[in-house]
Amino acid sequence: MAKSMTGFGRGVYTDELRSVTVELRSVNHRYSDITVKMPRRYQFAEDTIKNIVKGVAPRGKIDVFVNVDNIAADDTAVELNIPLAKRYFETLQTIKEEMPQLSGEPTLAMIANFPDVVKSAAAEEDEELVLKALTEAAKDAAANLDAMRITEGAKLMEDILQRGELIEKTVCGIEVYAPEVAKNYAAKMKERIQELLGDEATIPEDRIVLEAAVFADKSNITEEMVRLKSHCSQLKSIAADTSGPIGKKLDFLVQEMNRESNTIGSKANDIRITNDVLLLKAEIEKIREQVQNIE
């Protein structure tokens, strides 16, 4: 199945304790490259999230953004460091004794504002419940990403198949007048001999036929056209394949199509075929660009 490697997916899971949002952004890449950005306290779930994403997107560079909002009232624990508070108070009293010219008394607010006297920390959470929330949000995001990649892949494949049909049509056109190339070569050779030697010159027909035959053999592009048409047929077959990713198959096929068109251009000594080959190469290059974004 043709899937684009570019896409976006968003998933949300909410329960009575927290709201989890997972966003996936993917672009084309030769291999699988998944990066997860999430709060450090939830990194125990990173591998699980990666496996979920990889299950729907085995190729591509995918950025995963995880946001967790704790909505329960008891999600934060407050820690009080009494020994440290006492040391701060004793230190202030010592300063007052050593420097009587200073006025004022140590206050509760003053001591509470000193570093590490009062600290807030995230309350301990049930990892199983957290993992469930993260997993559900990731599955939702992955499903949405997959749906978008399928939609975009179908559009890409539609464009590729249209260009494949144009290539096949162009090759069929070349087949029609390719046999005339050798005949035209023989006729032009006769004309040149007559121009050089005059109208009364005796032109050896057997020699002309021999030269035309040698030229026809060197410029024969039948095999290349047959293979290129076969590649166009394979393009349709691969597009209809739903067994798995097809990007690498298409990439290899496009290389073969380009090779055949280059050979046709180098062998065929005819301006019409040369112009058609330029069209072939332009369309094959456009297909190659599209294929780079297919999984």
Phi and psi restraints in degrees (value plus and minus 20) as a CYANA .aco file:
   2 ALA   PHI    -100.7   -60.7
   2 ALA   PSI      96.7   136.7
   3 LYS   PHI    -143.0  -103.0
   3 LYS   PSI     114.3   154.3
   4 SER   PHI     -92.7   -52.7
   4 SER   PSI     127.8   167.8
   5 MET   PHI    -109.5   -69.5
   5 MET   PSI     -18.2    21.8
   6 THR   PHI    -125.0   -85.0
   6 THR   PSI     111.0   151.0
   7 GLY   PHI    -199.1  -159.1
   7 GLY   PSI     155.6   195.6
   8 PHE   PHI    -162.8  -122.8
   8 PHE   PSI     121.2   161.2
   9 GLY   PHI    -163.9  -123.9
   9 GLY   PSI     121.5   161.5
  10 ARG   PHI    -152.9  -112.9
  10 ARG   PSI     115.0   155.0
  11 GLY   PHI    -154.0  -114.0
  11 GLY   PSI     122.9   162.9
  12 VAL   PHI    -152.0  -112.0
  12 VAL   PSI     116.7   156.7
  13 TYR   PHI    -154.3  -114.3
  13 TYR   PSI     110.0   150.0
  14 THR   PHI    -151.9  -111.9
  14 THR   PSI     113.0   153.0
  15 ASP   PHI    -149.2  -109.2
  15 ASP   PSI    -185.9  -145.9
  16 GLU   PHI     -93.5   -53.5
  16 GLU   PSI     -29.6    10.4
  17 LEU   PHI    -126.8   -86.8
  17 LEU   PSI     -54.2   -14.2
  18 ARG   PHI    -176.3  -136.3
  18 ARG   PSI     142.8   182.8
  19 SER   PHI    -142.6  -102.6
  19 SER   PSI     103.3   143.3
  20 VAL   PHI    -133.4   -93.4
  20 VAL   PSI     111.2   151.2
  21 THR   PHI    -142.6  -102.6
  21 THR   PSI     108.4   148.4
  22 VAL   PHI    -141.7  -101.7
  22 VAL   PSI     107.1   147.1
  23 GLU   PHI    -140.4  -100.4
  23 GLU   PSI     117.3   157.3
  24 LEU   PHI    -141.7  -101.7
  24 LEU   PSI     110.6   150.6
  25 ARG   PHI    -146.7  -106.7
  25 ARG   PSI     104.5   144.5
  26 SER   PHI    -145.4  -105.4
  26 SER   PSI     125.6   165.6
  27 VAL   PHI    -154.9  -114.9
  27 VAL   PSI     150.5   190.5
  28 ASN   PHI     -90.4   -50.4
  28 ASN   PSI     124.6   164.6
  29 HIS   PHI    -178.8  -138.8
  29 HIS   PSI     129.4   169.4
  30 ARG   PHI     -86.1   -46.1
  30 ARG   PSI     -53.8   -13.8
  31 TYR   PHI    -143.6  -103.6
  31 TYR   PSI    -188.7  -148.7
  32 SER   PHI    -112.1   -72.1
  32 SER   PSI     103.2   143.2
  33 ASP   PHI    -157.6  -117.6
  33 ASP   PSI      80.3   120.3
  34 ILE   PHI    -132.4   -92.4
  34 ILE   PSI     104.1   144.1
  35 THR   PHI    -137.9   -97.9
  35 THR   PSI     105.4   145.4
  36 VAL   PHI    -128.4   -88.4
  36 VAL   PSI     105.7   145.7
  37 LYS   PHI    -134.8   -94.8
  37 LYS   PSI      93.4   133.4
  38 MET   PHI    -172.8  -132.8
  38 MET   PSI     142.2   182.2
  39 PRO   PHI     -76.7   -36.7
  39 PRO   PSI     122.1   162.1
  40 ARG   PHI     -78.4   -38.4
  40 ARG   PSI     -53.1   -13.1
  41 ARG   PHI     -88.5   -48.5
  41 ARG   PSI     -34.8     5.2
  42 TYR   PHI    -129.0   -89.0
  42 TYR   PSI      -7.2    32.8
  43 GLN   PHI     -88.0   -48.0
  43 GLN   PSI     -32.0     8.0
  44 PHE   PHI     -83.5   -43.5
  44 PHE   PSI     -38.5     1.5
  45 ALA   PHI    -117.6   -77.6
  45 ALA   PSI     -16.0    24.0
  46 GLU   PHI     -80.5   -40.5
  46 GLU   PSI     -67.2   -27.2
  47 ASP   PHI     -83.8   -43.8
  47 ASP   PSI     -57.8   -17.8
  48 THR   PHI     -82.0   -42.0
  48 THR   PSI     -64.3   -24.3
  49 ILE   PHI     -84.9   -44.9
  49 ILE   PSI     -62.3   -22.3
  50 LYS   PHI     -79.9   -39.9
  50 LYS   PSI     -62.5   -22.5
  51 ASN   PHI     -85.2   -45.2
  51 ASN   PSI     -56.5   -16.5
  52 ILE   PHI     -83.7   -43.7
  52 ILE   PSI     -65.5   -25.5
  53 VAL   PHI     -86.0   -46.0
  53 VAL   PSI     -63.9   -23.9
  54 LYS   PHI     -85.7   -45.7
  54 LYS   PSI     -44.4    -4.4
  55 GLY   PHI     -84.3   -44.3
  55 GLY   PSI     -48.0    -8.0
  56 VAL   PHI    -127.9   -87.9
  56 VAL   PSI     -34.0     6.0
  57 ALA   PHI    -159.9  -119.9
  57 ALA   PSI      60.1   100.1
  58 PRO   PHI     -90.1   -50.1
  58 PRO   PSI     -36.2     3.8
  59 ARG   PHI    -150.5  -110.5
  59 ARG   PSI     129.9   169.9
  60 GLY   PHI     103.1   143.1
  60 GLY   PSI     137.8   177.8
  61 LYS   PHI    -115.2   -75.2
  61 LYS   PSI      97.5   137.5
  62 ILE   PHI    -144.5  -104.5
  62 ILE   PSI     105.7   145.7
  63 ASP   PHI    -119.7   -79.7
  63 ASP   PSI     108.6   148.6
  64 VAL   PHI    -132.6   -92.6
  64 VAL   PSI     104.3   144.3
  65 PHE   PHI    -135.2   -95.2
  65 PHE   PSI     101.9   141.9
  66 VAL   PHI    -136.8   -96.8
  66 VAL   PSI     106.7   146.7
  67 ASN   PHI    -146.0  -106.0
  67 ASN   PSI     111.1   151.1
  68 VAL   PHI    -142.8  -102.8
  68 VAL   PSI     101.7   141.7
  69 ASP   PHI    -131.3   -91.3
  69 ASP   PSI      93.3   133.3
  70 ASN   PHI     -99.9   -59.9
  70 ASN   PSI     104.1   144.1
  71 ILE   PHI    -130.3   -90.3
  71 ILE   PSI     -22.8    17.2
  72 ALA   PHI     -97.1   -57.1
  72 ALA   PSI     130.5   170.5
  73 ALA   PHI     -90.5   -50.5
  73 ALA   PSI     -45.9    -5.9
  74 ASP   PHI    -123.3   -83.3
  74 ASP   PSI      11.2    51.2
  75 ASP   PHI    -106.1   -66.1
  75 ASP   PSI     -24.3    15.7
  76 THR   PHI    -146.7  -106.7
  76 THR   PSI     112.2   152.2
  77 ALA   PHI    -125.4   -85.4
  77 ALA   PSI     120.1   160.1
  78 VAL   PHI    -126.7   -86.7
  78 VAL   PSI     106.9   146.9
  79 GLU   PHI    -131.9   -91.9
  79 GLU   PSI     113.7   153.7
  80 LEU   PHI    -136.8   -96.8
  80 LEU   PSI     107.7   147.7
  81 ASN   PHI    -124.2   -84.2
  81 ASN   PSI      67.8   107.8
  82 ILE   PHI     -84.4   -44.4
  82 ILE   PSI     -66.0   -26.0
  83 PRO   PHI     -76.9   -36.9
  83 PRO   PSI     -59.4   -19.4
  84 LEU   PHI     -88.4   -48.4
  84 LEU   PSI     -59.4   -19.4
  85 ALA   PHI     -81.5   -41.5
  85 ALA   PSI     -60.2   -20.2
  86 LYS   PHI     -83.8   -43.8
  86 LYS   PSI     -61.1   -21.1
  87 ARG   PHI     -84.6   -44.6
  87 ARG   PSI     -59.5   -19.5
  88 TYR   PHI     -81.1   -41.1
  88 TYR   PSI     -64.4   -24.4
  89 PHE   PHI     -83.5   -43.5
  89 PHE   PSI     -65.1   -25.1
  90 GLU   PHI     -81.9   -41.9
  90 GLU   PSI     -57.8   -17.8
  91 THR   PHI     -85.7   -45.7
  91 THR   PSI     -62.0   -22.0
  92 LEU   PHI     -84.4   -44.4
  92 LEU   PSI     -59.0   -19.0
  93 GLN   PHI     -84.6   -44.6
  93 GLN   PSI     -59.5   -19.5
  94 THR   PHI     -83.4   -43.4
  94 THR   PSI     -62.5   -22.5
  95 ILE   PHI     -80.8   -40.8
  95 ILE   PSI     -62.0   -22.0
  96 LYS   PHI     -83.4   -43.4
  96 LYS   PSI     -60.4   -20.4
  97 GLU   PHI     -87.8   -47.8
  97 GLU   PSI     -59.4   -19.4
  98 GLU   PHI     -96.7   -56.7
  98 GLU   PSI     -43.0    -3.0
  99 MET   PHI    -151.8  -111.8
  99 MET   PSI      53.6    93.6
 100 PRO   PHI     -83.5   -43.5
 100 PRO   PSI     -39.4     0.6
 101 GLN   PHI     -87.9   -47.9
 101 GLN   PSI     -35.9     4.1
 102 LEU   PHI    -103.0   -63.0
 102 LEU   PSI     124.0   164.0
 103 SER   PHI    -126.5   -86.5
 103 SER   PSI     143.9   183.9
 104 GLY   PHI      86.5   126.5
 104 GLY   PSI     138.3   178.3
 105 GLU   PHI    -143.4  -103.4
 105 GLU   PSI     129.2   169.2
 106 PRO   PHI     -81.0   -41.0
 106 PRO   PSI     115.0   155.0
 107 THR   PHI    -135.8   -95.8
 107 THR   PSI     145.1   185.1
 108 LEU   PHI     -81.7   -41.7
 108 LEU   PSI     -64.4   -24.4
 109 ALA   PHI     -81.6   -41.6
 109 ALA   PSI     -59.9   -19.9
 110 MET   PHI     -82.3   -42.3
 110 MET   PSI     -67.1   -27.1
 111 ILE   PHI     -90.3   -50.3
 111 ILE   PSI     -57.7   -17.7
 112 ALA   PHI     -85.3   -45.3
 112 ALA   PSI     -46.0    -6.0
 113 ASN   PHI    -104.0   -64.0
 113 ASN   PSI     -28.0    12.0
 114 PHE   PHI     -88.8   -48.8
 114 PHE   PSI     129.9   169.9
 115 PRO   PHI     -76.5   -36.5
 115 PRO   PSI     116.1   156.1
 116 ASP   PHI      49.6    89.6
 116 ASP   PSI     -14.4    25.6
 117 VAL   PHI     -93.3   -53.3
 117 VAL   PSI     -68.0   -28.0
 118 VAL   PHI    -141.8  -101.8
 118 VAL   PSI     101.7   141.7
 119 LYS   PHI    -148.2  -108.2
 119 LYS   PSI     124.1   164.1
 120 SER   PHI    -126.4   -86.4
 120 SER   PSI     122.3   162.3
 121 ALA   PHI    -163.7  -123.7
 121 ALA   PSI     131.7   171.7
 122 ALA   PHI     -84.7   -44.7
 122 ALA   PSI     114.2   154.2
 123 ALA   PHI     -89.4   -49.4
 123 ALA   PSI     133.1   173.1
 124 GLU   PHI     -83.9   -43.9
 124 GLU   PSI     119.4   159.4
 125 GLU   PHI    -138.9   -98.9
 125 GLU   PSI     135.8   175.8
 126 ASP   PHI     -96.3   -56.3
 126 ASP   PSI      92.3   132.3
 127 GLU   PHI     -80.9   -40.9
 127 GLU   PSI     -53.8   -13.8
 128 GLU   PHI     -85.1   -45.1
 128 GLU   PSI     -62.5   -22.5
 129 LEU   PHI     -87.1   -47.1
 129 LEU   PSI     -60.5   -20.5
 130 VAL   PHI     -84.0   -44.0
 130 VAL   PSI     -64.2   -24.2
 131 LEU   PHI     -82.3   -42.3
 131 LEU   PSI     -58.8   -18.8
 132 LYS   PHI     -82.0   -42.0
 132 LYS   PSI     -65.1   -25.1
 133 ALA   PHI     -82.7   -42.7
 133 ALA   PSI     -64.9   -24.9
 134 LEU   PHI     -84.8   -44.8
 134 LEU   PSI     -60.4   -20.4
 135 THR   PHI     -85.2   -45.2
 135 THR   PSI     -64.6   -24.6
 136 GLU   PHI     -83.5   -43.5
 136 GLU   PSI     -62.3   -22.3
 137 ALA   PHI     -85.2   -45.2
 137 ALA   PSI     -60.5   -20.5
 138 ALA   PHI     -86.1   -46.1
 138 ALA   PSI     -59.8   -19.8
 139 LYS   PHI     -83.0   -43.0
 139 LYS   PSI     -61.7   -21.7
 140 ASP   PHI     -83.3   -43.3
 140 ASP   PSI     -65.2   -25.2
 141 ALA   PHI     -84.2   -44.2
 141 ALA   PSI     -61.4   -21.4
 142 ALA   PHI     -84.5   -44.5
 142 ALA   PSI     -59.1   -19.1
 143 ALA   PHI     -84.6   -44.6
 143 ALA   PSI     -61.2   -21.2
 144 ASN   PHI     -88.2   -48.2
 144 ASN   PSI     -58.5   -18.5
 145 LEU   PHI     -83.0   -43.0
 145 LEU   PSI     -64.6   -24.6
 146 ASP   PHI     -81.7   -41.7
 146 ASP   PSI     -62.3   -22.3
 147 ALA   PHI     -82.1   -42.1
 147 ALA   PSI     -61.7   -21.7
 148 MET   PHI     -87.9   -47.9
 148 MET   PSI     -60.2   -20.2
 149 ARG   PHI     -85.7   -45.7
 149 ARG   PSI     -55.6   -15.6
 150 ILE   PHI     -86.7   -46.7
 150 ILE   PSI     -63.9   -23.9
 151 THR   PHI     -81.9   -41.9
 151 THR   PSI     -66.9   -26.9
 152 GLU   PHI     -86.8   -46.8
 152 GLU   PSI     -57.1   -17.1
 153 GLY   PHI     -82.8   -42.8
 153 GLY   PSI     -58.7   -18.7
 154 ALA   PHI     -83.4   -43.4
 154 ALA   PSI     -58.9   -18.9
 155 LYS   PHI     -86.7   -46.7
 155 LYS   PSI     -62.4   -22.4
 156 LEU   PHI     -81.8   -41.8
 156 LEU   PSI     -63.6   -23.6
 157 MET   PHI     -87.5   -47.5
 157 MET   PSI     -54.5   -14.5
 158 GLU   PHI     -81.3   -41.3
 158 GLU   PSI     -63.8   -23.8
 159 ASP   PHI     -85.9   -45.9
 159 ASP   PSI     -61.9   -21.9
 160 ILE   PHI     -82.5   -42.5
 160 ILE   PSI     -63.6   -23.6
 161 LEU   PHI     -86.4   -46.4
 161 LEU   PSI     -56.1   -16.1
 162 GLN   PHI     -83.5   -43.5
 162 GLN   PSI     -60.5   -20.5
 163 ARG   PHI     -90.0   -50.0
 163 ARG   PSI     -54.8   -14.8
 164 GLY   PHI     -82.4   -42.4
 164 GLY   PSI     -59.2   -19.2
 165 GLU   PHI     -85.3   -45.3
 165 GLU   PSI     -58.6   -18.6
 166 LEU   PHI     -85.3   -45.3
 166 LEU   PSI     -59.2   -19.2
 167 ILE   PHI     -83.0   -43.0
 167 ILE   PSI     -66.1   -26.1
 168 GLU   PHI     -82.7   -42.7
 168 GLU   PSI     -60.9   -20.9
 169 LYS   PHI     -83.7   -43.7
 169 LYS   PSI     -59.9   -19.9
 170 THR   PHI     -85.4   -45.4
 170 THR   PSI     -60.9   -20.9
 171 VAL   PHI     -83.7   -43.7
 171 VAL   PSI     -60.3   -20.3
 172 CYS   PHI     -82.0   -42.0
 172 CYS   PSI     -56.3   -16.3
 173 GLY   PHI     -86.0   -46.0
 173 GLY   PSI     -59.2   -19.2
 174 ILE   PHI     -84.0   -44.0
 174 ILE   PSI     -59.0   -19.0
 175 GLU   PHI     -79.1   -39.1
 175 GLU   PSI     -52.1   -12.1
 176 VAL   PHI     -86.2   -46.2
 176 VAL   PSI     -65.9   -25.9
 177 TYR   PHI    -126.8   -86.8
 177 TYR   PSI     -18.3    21.7
 178 ALA   PHI     -79.3   -39.3
 178 ALA   PSI     -59.6   -19.6
 179 PRO   PHI     -83.8   -43.8
 179 PRO   PSI     -40.9    -0.9
 180 GLU   PHI     -98.5   -58.5
 180 GLU   PSI     -33.5     6.5
 181 VAL   PHI     -82.4   -42.4
 181 VAL   PSI     -65.8   -25.8
 182 ALA   PHI     -85.6   -45.6
 182 ALA   PSI     -60.1   -20.1
 183 LYS   PHI     -82.6   -42.6
 183 LYS   PSI     -63.1   -23.1
 184 ASN   PHI     -84.7   -44.7
 184 ASN   PSI     -55.8   -15.8
 185 TYR   PHI     -83.2   -43.2
 185 TYR   PSI     -63.3   -23.3
 186 ALA   PHI     -84.3   -44.3
 186 ALA   PSI     -61.7   -21.7
 187 ALA   PHI     -84.6   -44.6
 187 ALA   PSI     -62.3   -22.3
 188 LYS   PHI     -86.6   -46.6
 188 LYS   PSI     -55.7   -15.7
 189 MET   PHI     -84.4   -44.4
 189 MET   PSI     -60.7   -20.7
 190 LYS   PHI     -81.3   -41.3
 190 LYS   PSI     -64.6   -24.6
 191 GLU   PHI     -80.6   -40.6
 191 GLU   PSI     -61.2   -21.2
 192 ARG   PHI     -87.6   -47.6
 192 ARG   PSI     -59.2   -19.2
 193 ILE   PHI     -84.1   -44.1
 193 ILE   PSI     -62.0   -22.0
 194 GLN   PHI     -85.1   -45.1
 194 GLN   PSI     -57.2   -17.2
 195 GLU   PHI     -84.2   -44.2
 195 GLU   PSI     -57.3   -17.3
 196 LEU   PHI     -99.1   -59.1
 196 LEU   PSI     -59.2   -19.2
 197 LEU   PHI    -125.8   -85.8
 197 LEU   PSI     -33.4     6.6
 198 GLY   PHI      79.4   119.4
 198 GLY   PSI     145.3   185.3
 199 ASP   PHI     -88.6   -48.6
 199 ASP   PSI     -43.3    -3.3
 200 GLU   PHI    -106.3   -66.3
 200 GLU   PSI     -20.5    19.5
 201 ALA   PHI     -89.5   -49.5
 201 ALA   PSI     124.0   164.0
 202 THR   PHI    -109.6   -69.6
 202 THR   PSI      98.7   138.7
 203 ILE   PHI    -118.4   -78.4
 203 ILE   PSI      99.3   139.3
 204 PRO   PHI     -90.8   -50.8
 204 PRO   PSI      87.5   127.5
 205 GLU   PHI     -81.7   -41.7
 205 GLU   PSI     -59.4   -19.4
 206 ASP   PHI     -82.8   -42.8
 206 ASP   PSI     -55.0   -15.0
 207 ARG   PHI     -88.4   -48.4
 207 ARG   PSI     -60.8   -20.8
 208 ILE   PHI     -81.8   -41.8
 208 ILE   PSI     -64.8   -24.8
 209 VAL   PHI     -82.4   -42.4
 209 VAL   PSI     -61.1   -21.1
 210 LEU   PHI     -82.9   -42.9
 210 LEU   PSI     -66.5   -26.5
 211 GLU   PHI     -83.2   -43.2
 211 GLU   PSI     -60.3   -20.3
 212 ALA   PHI     -85.3   -45.3
 212 ALA   PSI     -58.1   -18.1
 213 ALA   PHI     -85.9   -45.9
 213 ALA   PSI     -62.0   -22.0
 214 VAL   PHI     -82.2   -42.2
 214 VAL   PSI     -64.3   -24.3
 215 PHE   PHI     -83.0   -43.0
 215 PHE   PSI     -63.1   -23.1
 216 ALA   PHI     -81.7   -41.7
 216 ALA   PSI     -58.9   -18.9
 217 ASP   PHI     -86.7   -46.7
 217 ASP   PSI     -62.3   -22.3
 218 LYS   PHI     -90.0   -50.0
 218 LYS   PSI     -52.6   -12.6
 219 SER   PHI    -118.7   -78.7
 219 SER   PSI     -12.2    27.8
 220 ASN   PHI     -87.9   -47.9
 220 ASN   PSI     105.0   145.0
 221 ILE   PHI    -140.4  -100.4
 221 ILE   PSI      -0.5    39.5
 222 THR   PHI     -79.7   -39.7
 222 THR   PSI     -68.0   -28.0
 223 GLU   PHI     -81.7   -41.7
 223 GLU   PSI     -62.4   -22.4
 224 GLU   PHI     -84.1   -44.1
 224 GLU   PSI     -59.6   -19.6
 225 MET   PHI     -88.5   -48.5
 225 MET   PSI     -59.0   -19.0
 226 VAL   PHI     -82.3   -42.3
 226 VAL   PSI     -64.3   -24.3
 227 ARG   PHI     -86.8   -46.8
 227 ARG   PSI     -58.8   -18.8
 228 LEU   PHI     -86.7   -46.7
 228 LEU   PSI     -59.5   -19.5
 229 LYS   PHI     -86.0   -46.0
 229 LYS   PSI     -56.2   -16.2
 230 SER   PHI     -84.2   -44.2
 230 SER   PSI     -59.8   -19.8
 231 HIS   PHI     -82.8   -42.8
 231 HIS   PSI     -58.1   -18.1
 232 CYS   PHI     -83.9   -43.9
 232 CYS   PSI     -57.3   -17.3
 233 SER   PHI     -87.3   -47.3
 233 SER   PSI     -60.6   -20.6
 234 GLN   PHI     -84.2   -44.2
 234 GLN   PSI     -53.1   -13.1
 235 LEU   PHI     -78.7   -38.7
 235 LEU   PSI     -62.4   -22.4
 236 LYS   PHI     -87.9   -47.9
 236 LYS   PSI     -59.7   -19.7
 237 SER   PHI     -84.6   -44.6
 237 SER   PSI     -63.3   -23.3
 238 ILE   PHI     -85.5   -45.5
 238 ILE   PSI     -58.7   -18.7
 239 ALA   PHI     -82.2   -42.2
 239 ALA   PSI     -51.0   -11.0
 240 ALA   PHI    -105.4   -65.4
 240 ALA   PSI     -24.3    15.7
 241 ASP   PHI     -95.3   -55.3
 241 ASP   PSI     102.0   142.0
 242 THR   PHI    -130.9   -90.9
 242 THR   PSI      -7.1    32.9
 243 SER   PHI     -99.8   -59.8
 243 SER   PSI     -37.3     2.7
 244 GLY   PHI     149.9   189.9
 244 GLY   PSI    -188.8  -148.8
 245 PRO   PHI     -78.7   -38.7
 245 PRO   PSI     123.9   163.9
 246 ILE   PHI    -143.6  -103.6
 246 ILE   PSI     -19.2    20.8
 247 GLY   PHI     -78.2   -38.2
 247 GLY   PSI     -65.7   -25.7
 248 LYS   PHI     -88.2   -48.2
 248 LYS   PSI     -56.2   -16.2
 249 LYS   PHI     -82.6   -42.6
 249 LYS   PSI     -64.4   -24.4
 250 LEU   PHI     -85.1   -45.1
 250 LEU   PSI     -58.5   -18.5
 251 ASP   PHI     -82.1   -42.1
 251 ASP   PSI     -64.1   -24.1
 252 PHE   PHI     -84.9   -44.9
 252 PHE   PSI     -62.2   -22.2
 253 LEU   PHI     -83.2   -43.2
 253 LEU   PSI     -59.9   -19.9
 254 VAL   PHI     -84.8   -44.8
 254 VAL   PSI     -57.6   -17.6
 255 GLN   PHI     -80.1   -40.1
 255 GLN   PSI     -62.0   -22.0
 256 GLU   PHI     -86.9   -46.9
 256 GLU   PSI     -59.4   -19.4
 257 MET   PHI     -82.9   -42.9
 257 MET   PSI     -61.0   -21.0
 258 ASN   PHI     -85.8   -45.8
 258 ASN   PSI     -58.2   -18.2
 259 ARG   PHI     -84.0   -44.0
 259 ARG   PSI     -62.7   -22.7
 260 GLU   PHI     -86.3   -46.3
 260 GLU   PSI     -60.9   -20.9
 261 SER   PHI     -85.9   -45.9
 261 SER   PSI     -57.3   -17.3
 262 ASN   PHI     -82.7   -42.7
 262 ASN   PSI     -61.2   -21.2
 263 THR   PHI     -85.8   -45.8
 263 THR   PSI     -61.7   -21.7
 264 ILE   PHI     -79.8   -39.8
 264 ILE   PSI     -63.9   -23.9
 265 GLY   PHI     -84.8   -44.8
 265 GLY   PSI     -54.6   -14.6
 266 SER   PHI    -100.2   -60.2
 266 SER   PSI     -46.0    -6.0
 267 LYS   PHI    -111.8   -71.8
 267 LYS   PSI     -56.4   -16.4
 268 ALA   PHI    -101.2   -61.2
 268 ALA   PSI      96.8   136.8
 269 ASN   PHI    -117.0   -77.0
 269 ASN   PSI      48.5    88.5
 270 ASP   PHI    -171.5  -131.5
 270 ASP   PSI     112.9   152.9
 271 ILE   PHI     -85.7   -45.7
 271 ILE   PSI     -54.4   -14.4
 272 ARG   PHI     -86.6   -46.6
 272 ARG   PSI     -63.0   -23.0
 273 ILE   PHI     -86.7   -46.7
 273 ILE   PSI     -58.3   -18.3
 274 THR   PHI     -79.5   -39.5
 274 THR   PSI     -63.7   -23.7
 275 ASN   PHI     -84.2   -44.2
 275 ASN   PSI     -59.3   -19.3
 276 ASP   PHI     -87.6   -47.6
 276 ASP   PSI     -57.1   -17.1
 277 VAL   PHI     -83.5   -43.5
 277 VAL   PSI     -57.9   -17.9
 278 LEU   PHI     -80.9   -40.9
 278 LEU   PSI     -59.8   -19.8
 279 LEU   PHI     -84.8   -44.8
 279 LEU   PSI     -64.0   -24.0
 280 LEU   PHI     -77.9   -37.9
 280 LEU   PSI     -68.1   -28.1
 281 LYS   PHI     -84.4   -44.4
 281 LYS   PSI     -57.2   -17.2
 282 ALA   PHI     -84.8   -44.8
 282 ALA   PSI     -63.3   -23.3
 283 GLU   PHI     -90.1   -50.1
 283 GLU   PSI     -58.7   -18.7
 284 ILE   PHI     -84.3   -44.3
 284 ILE   PSI     -58.5   -18.5
 285 GLU   PHI     -84.9   -44.9
 285 GLU   PSI     -58.9   -18.9
 286 LYS   PHI     -85.6   -45.6
 286 LYS   PSI     -58.3   -18.3
 287 ILE   PHI     -83.9   -43.9
 287 ILE   PSI     -62.7   -22.7
 288 ARG   PHI     -79.1   -39.1
 288 ARG   PSI     -61.3   -21.3
 289 GLU   PHI     -83.7   -43.7
 289 GLU   PSI     -60.6   -20.6
 290 GLN   PHI     -88.7   -48.7
 290 GLN   PSI     -58.5   -18.5
 291 VAL   PHI     -83.5   -43.5
 291 VAL   PSI     -50.3   -10.3
 292 GLN   PHI     -80.2   -40.2
 292 GLN   PSI     -39.9     0.1
 293 ASN   PHI    -124.4   -84.4
 293 ASN   PSI     -10.8    29.2
 294 ILE   PHI    -122.5   -82.5
 294 ILE   PSI     112.7   152.7
